Amino acid sequence: MINKEVIFDANTNELRSLKDESATVSLNAPTARCLQLLLESKGNVISREQFLAEVWNARGVVVSQNTFYQNISLLRKSLEQAGLSKDIITTVRKRGFILALDVEVTSCLNVAESNINNFSKNQINSPIVESDNENVGNNLLVCKKLPFKSKTILNIPVWVLLLLIFMTGINIVLLYFNVTL
């Protein structure tokens, strides 16, 4: 949740306004990863090189600086469409970008109302819940001030493991054909 006004759903790459339920903005995957990097690094300047490395190069994609700047511009416009100020992303000259210092970022867990009985009132209203619970559509948001976590297995990103498995399979096939020739 950003400034208790907009929900960023990293799973669907969507921004949803808490004030206007019809205000939902879909982000493309790189733009959503740029936003997630900014949210995870709140208070720290993120350089252009760091964005390029973590958003594109880590996935084996090389893009121009122009593509990067287009995604930052698109992110600003999308945040504004969702109901936030486009000044939420501040340019630090010759260093990179940072979330504005007054931005409040809160991690939220969506709980469908049908599953609400699985949560006791003590769990929902426990001391680690630092913001009010907000009703959005049919979902209850349980919000905690926690950093976003990327999916990893054995401290390795899932995409790296999948790439290693794929490459191992190709090597096995190549070895098989080398032996039979």
Contacts in CASP RR format, 6 or more apart in sequence:
PFRMAT RR
TARGET T0000
AUTHOR 0000-0000-0000
METHOD contacts of the structure
MODEL  1
MINKEVIFDANTNELRSLKDESATVSLNAPTARCLQLLLESKGNVISREQ
FLAEVWNARGVVVSQNTFYQNISLLRKSLEQAGLSKDIITTVRKRGFILA
LDVEVTSCLNVAESNINNFSKNQINSPIVESDNENVGNNLLVCKKLPFKS
KTILNIPVWVLLLLIFMTGINIVLLYFNVTL
1 7 0 8 1.000
1 8 0 8 1.000
1 18 0 8 1.000
1 105 0 8 1.000
1 106 0 8 1.000
1 107 0 8 1.000
1 108 0 8 1.000
1 131 0 8 1.000
1 134 0 8 1.000
1 141 0 8 1.000
1 143 0 8 1.000
2 8 0 8 1.000
2 39 0 8 1.000
2 79 0 8 1.000
2 84 0 8 1.000
2 88 0 8 1.000
2 103 0 8 1.000
2 104 0 8 1.000
2 105 0 8 1.000
3 84 0 8 1.000
3 88 0 8 1.000
3 103 0 8 1.000
3 104 0 8 1.000
4 18 0 8 1.000
4 104 0 8 1.000
4 106 0 8 1.000
4 131 0 8 1.000
4 134 0 8 1.000
5 17 0 8 1.000
5 18 0 8 1.000
5 19 0 8 1.000
5 83 0 8 1.000
5 84 0 8 1.000
6 15 0 8 1.000
6 16 0 8 1.000
6 17 0 8 1.000
6 18 0 8 1.000
6 79 0 8 1.000
6 82 0 8 1.000
6 83 0 8 1.000
6 84 0 8 1.000
7 15 0 8 1.000
7 16 0 8 1.000
7 18 0 8 1.000
7 108 0 8 1.000
7 136 0 8 1.000
7 141 0 8 1.000
8 14 0 8 1.000
8 15 0 8 1.000
8 32 0 8 1.000
8 35 0 8 1.000
8 36 0 8 1.000
8 39 0 8 1.000
9 15 0 8 1.000
9 16 0 8 1.000
9 110 0 8 1.000
10 32 0 8 1.000
10 36 0 8 1.000
10 148 0 8 1.000
12 26 0 8 1.000
13 26 0 8 1.000
13 27 0 8 1.000
13 28 0 8 1.000
13 29 0 8 1.000
13 31 0 8 1.000
13 32 0 8 1.000
14 24 0 8 1.000
14 25 0 8 1.000
14 26 0 8 1.000
14 27 0 8 1.000
15 24 0 8 1.000
15 25 0 8 1.000
15 27 0 8 1.000
15 78 0 8 1.000
15 79 0 8 1.000
15 81 0 8 1.000
15 82 0 8 1.000
16 23 0 8 1.000
16 24 0 8 1.000
16 25 0 8 1.000
16 82 0 8 1.000
16 136 0 8 1.000
17 23 0 8 1.000
17 24 0 8 1.000
17 82 0 8 1.000
17 83 0 8 1.000
18 134 0 8 1.000
18 136 0 8 1.000
19 83 0 8 1.000
20 83 0 8 1.000
21 136 0 8 1.000
21 137 0 8 1.000
23 81 0 8 1.000
23 82 0 8 1.000
23 83 0 8 1.000
24 82 0 8 1.000
25 78 0 8 1.000
25 81 0 8 1.000
25 82 0 8 1.000
27 35 0 8 1.000
27 74 0 8 1.000
27 75 0 8 1.000
27 78 0 8 1.000
28 71 0 8 1.000
28 74 0 8 1.000
30 55 0 8 1.000
30 56 0 8 1.000
30 63 0 8 1.000
30 71 0 8 1.000
31 71 0 8 1.000
31 74 0 8 1.000
31 75 0 8 1.000
31 78 0 8 1.000
33 54 0 8 1.000
33 55 0 8 1.000
34 51 0 8 1.000
34 55 0 8 1.000
34 71 0 8 1.000
34 72 0 8 1.000
34 75 0 8 1.000
35 75 0 8 1.000
35 79 0 8 1.000
36 148 0 8 1.000
37 46 0 8 1.000
37 50 0 8 1.000
37 51 0 8 1.000
37 54 0 8 1.000
37 55 0 8 1.000
38 46 0 8 1.000
38 89 0 8 1.000
38 97 0 8 1.000
38 98 0 8 1.000
38 99 0 8 1.000
39 99 0 8 1.000
39 105 0 8 1.000
39 148 0 8 1.000
40 147 0 8 1.000
40 148 0 8 1.000
41 98 0 8 1.000
41 99 0 8 1.000
42 99 0 8 1.000
42 103 0 8 1.000
42 105 0 8 1.000
43 98 0 8 1.000
43 99 0 8 1.000
43 101 0 8 1.000
44 98 0 8 1.000
45 92 0 8 1.000
45 95 0 8 1.000
45 96 0 8 1.000
45 97 0 8 1.000
45 98 0 8 1.000
46 96 0 8 1.000
46 97 0 8 1.000
46 98 0 8 1.000
47 95 0 8 1.000
47 96 0 8 1.000
48 65 0 8 1.000
48 68 0 8 1.000
48 96 0 8 1.000
51 68 0 8 1.000
51 97 0 8 1.000
52 63 0 8 1.000
52 65 0 8 1.000
52 68 0 8 1.000
55 68 0 8 1.000
55 71 0 8 1.000
56 62 0 8 1.000
56 63 0 8 1.000
56 67 0 8 1.000
56 68 0 8 1.000
58 157 0 8 1.000
58 159 0 8 1.000
59 159 0 8 1.000
72 89 0 8 1.000
72 97 0 8 1.000
75 89 0 8 1.000
76 86 0 8 1.000
76 88 0 8 1.000
76 89 0 8 1.000
77 86 0 8 1.000
79 85 0 8 1.000
79 86 0 8 1.000
79 88 0 8 1.000
79 89 0 8 1.000
80 86 0 8 1.000
85 100 0 8 1.000
87 100 0 8 1.000
88 99 0 8 1.000
88 100 0 8 1.000
88 103 0 8 1.000
89 97 0 8 1.000
89 98 0 8 1.000
89 99 0 8 1.000
89 100 0 8 1.000
90 97 0 8 1.000
90 98 0 8 1.000
90 99 0 8 1.000
90 100 0 8 1.000
91 97 0 8 1.000
92 98 0 8 1.000
99 105 0 8 1.000
105 145 0 8 1.000
106 130 0 8 1.000
106 131 0 8 1.000
106 143 0 8 1.000
106 144 0 8 1.000
106 145 0 8 1.000
107 143 0 8 1.000
107 144 0 8 1.000
107 145 0 8 1.000
107 146 0 8 1.000
107 147 0 8 1.000
107 148 0 8 1.000
108 141 0 8 1.000
108 142 0 8 1.000
108 143 0 8 1.000
108 144 0 8 1.000
109 141 0 8 1.000
109 142 0 8 1.000
109 143 0 8 1.000
109 144 0 8 1.000
110 139 0 8 1.000
110 140 0 8 1.000
110 141 0 8 1.000
111 119 0 8 1.000
111 139 0 8 1.000
111 140 0 8 1.000
111 141 0 8 1.000
111 142 0 8 1.000
112 138 0 8 1.000
112 139 0 8 1.000
112 140 0 8 1.000
113 138 0 8 1.000
113 139 0 8 1.000
113 140 0 8 1.000
116 140 0 8 1.000
119 142 0 8 1.000
123 142 0 8 1.000
124 133 0 8 1.000
124 140 0 8 1.000
124 142 0 8 1.000
125 133 0 8 1.000
128 144 0 8 1.000
129 142 0 8 1.000
129 143 0 8 1.000
129 144 0 8 1.000
130 143 0 8 1.000
130 144 0 8 1.000
130 145 0 8 1.000
131 143 0 8 1.000
131 145 0 8 1.000
132 143 0 8 1.000
133 140 0 8 1.000
133 141 0 8 1.000
133 142 0 8 1.000
133 143 0 8 1.000
134 141 0 8 1.000
134 143 0 8 1.000
135 141 0 8 1.000
150 157 0 8 1.000
151 157 0 8 1.000
151 158 0 8 1.000
152 158 0 8 1.000
153 161 0 8 1.000
154 161 0 8 1.000
END
